[in-house]
């Protein structure tokens, strides 16, 4: 009975937390385009929630809440065969899969808008990643920047003796896909991907070290110090999963060096493709490393207004490393303060059993949350908010009488999958429900 009471108390606390989180989630506008036109809406607050981690069916994904939004994501793998004999297909990470055998992944902190922090432990690739997402508004309040900071250190299993000074290498692949008939353009000289109303780019920490590999045929070392890229025009079925086409591009059985995408320093022909609906950038780094991936939405042009984008709109100069660090620190402090104000003021009751004179009685005592319980609560909140995915599509309506299928109007919605660390099936669940009436 005591154990049951304790479980019930903890369950009630968790339900209260989830209810608070759902109120936070659905406090955002159900239709951002409509709400943006309303004068009483705080545009800064709206923008902070308009784009975000709404691709929970990926380990790391980013998109906005409108059907024509570009979709971005991160893939990674250990390219060197020094300590990894697994085939590339088994090492390349993108969508959550039990076969990846990740030791841990999930958002330890997430506020549903401005900020999030996720830890990923990938033993097969010998890497521990920390991803932090933050929204940085611009002074004109008409556009904003979402930055994903990825830090990587070598994963060292417990009870495993290893050289602490020995690093490992990792390849990060950042991609952007445009839907429908929209396209984006890649500028190899600046490393910026841009479209009609957005751009994305990469910034490195000053102390990052590029990976180098030995060509066994010539016994020479080659440094992979470029941002390699590939531009594709893919069918709709491959819009949200670039993994197969990337695997095809990275196959090179004749080389003893790790394969990579196109080298921008080898632009020897004018016909090199730089415009398409799927663009992938690739870097090779030694641990420890830190990289910022920036995405900026230009609400003055294309999406919500008229006029061409300015040259100053497609630069990364405004997003210095120090500015992002300051924004992340500020967002994390705000998250902790808000969490404390919302939840730490709540005392909870714990049921104890007490034996006196051979008689067992139940005694209720008021206690504060322990550190472990607080971390668990933040993890529960973070994974629920980060499990929200924006979906859109058309319903397929089957007419049993005439045995025909008609296409219904386009439908949009937010899918929530709280058990994301086990399997992110929100995409399939929502699309399945959209096809039924």
C-alpha positions in Angstrom: 0.0 0.0 0.0 2.8 2.4 0.8 4.5 1.8 -2.5 1.1 2.3 -4.3 0.6 5.5 -2.5 4.1 6.7 -3.5 3.5 5.8 -7.1 0.2 7.6 -7.1 1.7 10.7 -5.6 4.5 10.7 -8.2 2.0 10.1 -11.0 -0.2 12.9 -9.9 2.8 15.2 -9.8 3.8 14.1 -13.3 0.3 14.7 -14.6 0.3 18.2 -13.1 3.6 18.8 -14.8 2.3 17.5 -18.2 -0.9 19.7 -17.8 1.2 22.8 -17.2 3.3 21.9 -20.3 0.3 21.3 -22.5 -1.0 24.7 -21.5 2.3 26.2 -22.5 2.3 24.3 -25.8 -1.3 25.3 -26.8 -0.8 28.9 -25.7 0.9 29.4 -29.0 -1.3 30.3 -31.9 -2.9 27.3 -33.7 -2.4 29.2 -37.0 0.7 31.4 -36.9 0.0 33.1 -40.2 -3.3 34.3 -39.0 -2.1 35.3 -35.6 0.8 37.3 -37.1 -1.7 39.6 -38.7 -3.3 40.4 -35.3 -2.1 43.6 -33.7 -2.5 42.3 -30.2 0.0 39.3 -30.7 3.5 39.7 -29.4 5.5 39.1 -32.6 8.7 38.3 -30.7 6.9 35.6 -28.7 5.2 34.3 -31.8 8.4 34.1 -33.8 10.2 32.2 -30.9 7.6 29.4 -31.3 7.0 29.7 -35.0 10.1 27.6 -35.8 11.8 25.1 -33.6 12.3 21.4 -33.0 9.1 20.4 -34.8 10.7 17.3 -36.4 10.8 15.0 -33.4 11.0 12.0 -35.6 14.7 12.9 -36.2 17.4 13.0 -33.5 18.0 16.6 -34.4 15.5 18.5 -36.6 14.3 22.0 -37.2 11.3 23.4 -39.2 8.6 26.1 -39.0 4.9 25.9 -38.6 3.7 26.4 -42.2 3.5 23.9 -45.1 6.1 25.5 -47.3 8.7 25.7 -44.5 12.2 24.3 -45.3 13.1 21.3 -43.2 16.6 21.0 -41.6 18.3 18.2 -39.8 21.6 16.8 -38.6 23.2 13.5 -39.4 26.5 12.2 -38.1 28.9 9.2 -38.3 32.4 8.2 -37.4 34.2 8.2 -40.8 37.5 6.7 -39.7 37.9 2.9 -39.7 40.6 3.2 -37.0 38.3 1.9 -34.3 35.1 1.3 -36.1 34.6 -1.6 -38.5 30.8 -1.2 -38.8 29.5 -0.4 -42.3 28.6 3.2 -43.1 24.9 2.4 -43.2 25.1 1.2 -39.6 27.0 4.3 -38.4 25.1 7.1 -40.1 22.5 8.5 -37.6 19.4 10.4 -38.6 16.0 8.9 -37.5 15.7 7.2 -34.1 16.2 3.5 -34.5 16.7 0.7 -31.9 19.5 -0.7 -34.1 21.5 2.4 -33.5 22.0 1.2 -29.9 22.3 4.7 -28.5 23.0 4.7 -24.8 20.9 7.8 -24.2 19.2 10.6 -26.1 16.5 13.1 -25.2 16.0 16.8 -24.3 17.0 17.4 -20.7 15.6 20.9 -20.9 13.0 22.4 -23.3 10.7 25.3 -22.8 8.6 24.9 -26.0 9.9 28.1 -27.6 13.1 29.9 -26.9 15.4 27.2 -25.7 16.3 23.4 -25.4 19.2 21.2 -24.4 19.6 17.5 -25.5 22.2 14.9 -24.7 23.0 12.1 -27.1 25.4 9.2 -26.2 26.3 7.1 -29.3 28.8 4.3 -28.3 29.0 2.8 -31.7 30.3 6.1 -33.1 32.3 6.7 -29.9 30.8 10.1 -29.4 28.8 12.1 -26.8 26.9 15.0 -28.3 25.2 17.9 -26.6 22.8 19.9 -28.8 21.4 23.3 -27.6 18.7 25.2 -29.5 18.1 28.9 -28.9 16.0 31.6 -30.5 17.8 35.0 -31.0 15.5 37.9 -32.0 16.7 40.7 -34.2 16.4 44.3 -33.3 13.7 45.1 -35.9 11.5 42.4 -34.4 10.5 41.3 -37.9 12.8 38.3 -38.2 14.7 36.0 -35.9 17.5 33.5 -35.8 17.4 29.9 -34.5 20.8 28.5 -33.6 21.6 24.9 -33.0 24.9 24.5 -31.1 26.4 21.0 -31.3 29.3 20.0 -29.0 31.1 16.7 -29.3 33.4 14.8 -27.0 34.7 11.3 -27.1 32.5 8.8 -25.4 34.3 6.8 -22.7 32.3 3.8 -21.4 32.4 3.2 -17.7 35.0 0.7 -16.5 36.9 1.0 -19.8 40.5 2.0 -19.6 41.4 4.3 -22.4 44.0 7.0 -23.2 42.4 10.2 -21.9 44.4 12.3 -24.4 43.2 10.3 -27.4 40.5 11.9 -29.5 38.1 10.6 -32.0 36.8 12.0 -35.3 33.2 12.7 -36.4 31.6 13.9 -39.6 28.6 16.1 -39.2 26.1 16.6 -42.1 23.7 19.5 -42.0 21.0 19.5 -44.6 18.1 21.6 -45.8 15.1 20.4 -47.9 12.5 22.6 -49.6 9.0 21.2 -50.2 6.7 21.3 -53.2 8.4 23.0 -56.2 10.5 25.4 -54.1 14.3 25.4 -54.3 17.3 26.8 -52.4 20.8 27.9 -53.6 24.2 27.1 -52.1 27.0 29.6 -52.3 30.3 27.5 -52.0 32.4 30.6 -51.3 30.4 31.8 -48.3 28.9 28.4 -47.2 25.4 29.9 -47.0 22.2 28.2 -48.2 19.5 30.6 -49.0 16.0 30.7 -50.4 13.3 33.3 -51.0 12.7 34.1 -47.3 15.4 32.3 -45.3 19.1 31.3 -45.1 21.2 28.9 -43.1 24.9 28.8 -42.4 27.6 27.2 -40.2 30.0 28.8 -37.7 32.9 26.9 -36.1 34.4 27.4 -32.6 37.9 29.0 -32.9 39.6 25.9 -31.4 38.0 23.3 -33.6 40.5 20.9 -35.3 39.8 19.4 -38.7 40.3 15.6 -39.1 43.2 14.2 -41.0 43.5 10.7 -42.5 46.3 8.5 -43.9 46.1 7.4 -47.5 47.6 3.9 -47.2 48.4 3.8 -50.9 50.8 6.8 -50.7 51.4 6.9 -47.0 50.5 10.6 -46.9 48.2 12.5 -44.7 45.2 14.5 -45.9 43.4 17.2 -43.9 39.7 17.4 -44.4 39.4 21.1 -43.8 36.6 22.1 -46.2 32.9 22.3 -45.9 32.0 19.7 -48.5 28.5 19.8 -50.1 26.1 18.2 -52.4 23.0 19.6 -54.1 20.2 17.3 -55.3 16.8 17.5 -56.9 14.9 14.7 -55.2 11.4 13.4 -55.6 8.8 14.1 -52.8 9.3 10.7 -51.3 12.9 11.6 -50.3 12.2 15.1 -49.1 12.5 14.3 -45.4 15.0 11.5 -45.5 18.3 12.4 -47.2 20.1 9.4 -45.7 19.8 7.0 -48.7 21.0 9.5 -51.3 23.9 10.6 -49.0 24.9 7.0 -48.5 25.0 6.6 -52.2 27.2 9.7 -52.6 29.6 8.6 -49.9 30.4 5.2 -51.5 33.9 5.1 -52.9 35.3 1.6 -52.7 38.5 2.5 -54.6 39.9 5.0 -52.1 41.6 4.2 -48.8 40.5 7.6 -47.5 37.1 8.3 -46.0 34.7 9.5 -48.8 33.3 12.9 -48.7 30.8 15.1 -50.6 31.9 17.6 -53.2 35.0 19.6 -52.4 34.3 23.4 -53.1 38.0 23.9 -53.9 37.5 21.5 -56.9 35.0 23.7 -58.7 36.6 23.0 -62.0 33.5 23.4 -64.1 30.8 26.0 -64.4 28.1 23.3 -64.6 28.5 22.4 -60.9 25.0 22.2 -59.4 24.3 24.7 -56.7 20.5 24.9 -56.8 18.1 22.2 -55.9 15.5 21.1 -53.3 17.9 19.3 -51.0 21.3 20.6 -50.0 23.8 18.9 -47.7 26.9 20.3 -46.0 29.6 18.1 -44.5 32.5 18.8 -42.1 35.0 16.5 -40.5 36.2 17.3 -36.9 38.3 15.9 -34.1 36.9 15.8 -30.6 36.3 18.0 -28.7 34.5 20.3 -31.1 31.7 22.8 -31.2 29.7 24.0 -34.2 26.8 26.5 -34.6 24.1 25.8 -37.2 22.1 29.0 -37.9 18.7 29.3 -39.5 17.2 32.7 -40.1 13.6 33.4 -41.3 13.1 36.7 -43.1 9.5 37.7 -42.4 9.8 41.0 -44.1 10.2 39.3 -47.5 8.6 36.5 -49.3 6.7 34.8 -46.5 4.8 37.7 -44.9 5.7 40.7 -47.1 7.0 41.8 -50.5 10.4 42.8 -51.8 13.7 41.1 -52.4 16.0 40.0 -49.6 18.9 42.3 -48.8 22.5 41.3 -49.1 22.8 41.9 -45.3 20.1 39.3 -44.7 22.3 36.4 -45.9 25.3 36.7 -43.7 26.5 35.0 -40.6 28.4 38.0 -39.3 25.7 39.0 -36.9 25.8 35.7 -35.2 29.2 35.7 -33.5 30.2 32.9 -31.3 30.1 35.1 -28.2 26.6 36.3 -29.0 25.2 32.8 -29.2 27.0 31.8 -26.0 25.4 34.8 -24.2 22.0 34.0 -25.6 22.3 30.3 -24.6 23.3 31.2 -21.0 20.5 33.8 -20.7 17.9 31.3 -22.1 19.0 28.6 -19.7 18.8 30.9 -16.7 15.4 31.9 -17.8 14.3 28.3 -18.2 15.6 27.4 -14.7 13.9 30.4 -13.2 10.6 29.7 -14.9 10.8 26.0 -14.0 11.5 26.9 -10.3 8.7 29.5 -10.2 6.2 27.0 -11.7 7.1 23.8 -10.0 9.6 24.3 -7.1 7.0 26.2 -5.1 4.9 23.1 -5.0 5.6 20.9 -2.0 4.6 17.3 -2.3 3.5 14.7 0.2 5.3 11.5 0.7 3.7 8.5 2.5 5.7 6.7 5.1 5.0 3.6 7.0 5.7 3.8 10.7 5.8 0.9 13.2 4.9 1.5 16.8 4.1 -1.2 19.3 3.9 -3.7 16.5 1.2 -1.7 14.7 1.9 -0.2 11.2 0.5 3.2 10.5 0.7 5.5 7.5 2.2 8.9 8.1 2.1 11.8 5.5 5.0 14.1 5.5 5.5 17.3 3.4 8.9 17.3 1.6 10.7 19.3 -1.1 11.6 17.8 -4.4 15.0 16.0 -4.5 17.6 16.9 -7.1 17.0 13.5 -8.9 13.3 14.2 -9.0 13.8 17.7 -10.4 16.1 16.4 -13.2 13.5 13.7 -13.9 10.7 16.3 -14.0 12.7 18.6 -16.4 13.5 15.6 -18.6 9.8 14.6 -18.7 8.8 18.2 -19.6 11.6 18.6 -22.1 10.8 15.4 -23.9 7.1 16.1 -24.1 7.7 19.6 -25.5 10.4 18.4 -27.9 8.2 15.6 -29.1 5.8 18.1 -30.8 6.0 17.8 -34.6 4.3 19.9 -37.2 2.5 17.8 -39.8 0.6 18.7 -42.9 -1.0 16.6 -45.7 -4.3 15.8 -47.5 -6.9 13.3 -46.3 -7.6 10.3 -48.5 -11.3 9.5 -48.2 -12.5 6.1 -49.3 -16.1 5.8 -50.6 -17.2 2.3 -49.9 -20.4 2.6 -52.0 -18.6 3.7 -55.2 -15.2 2.1 -54.2 -13.4 5.4 -55.0 -10.8 7.4 -53.2 -11.1 11.2 -53.1 -8.5 13.7 -51.8 -9.7 16.0 -49.1 -8.5 19.5 -48.2 -5.0 20.0 -46.9 -4.8 19.4 -43.1 -2.2 20.6 -40.6 -1.7 19.6 -37.0 0.7 19.2 -34.1 1.6 15.6 -33.2 2.8 14.9 -29.7 4.8 11.7 -28.9 5.9 11.7 -25.2 7.8 8.5 -25.6 10.2 9.9 -28.2 13.4 8.3 -26.6 12.0 4.9 -27.4 10.5 5.4 -30.9 9.2 8.5 -32.6 6.1 7.4 -34.4 4.3 10.7 -34.4 4.7 11.1 -38.2 3.2 7.8 -39.0 0.5 8.0 -36.4 -0.7 11.4 -37.6 -0.5 10.7 -41.3 -2.4 7.5 -40.7 -5.2 9.3 -38.8 -5.3 11.9 -41.6 -6.1 9.2 -44.1 -9.2 8.1 -42.1 -12.5 9.7 -41.4 
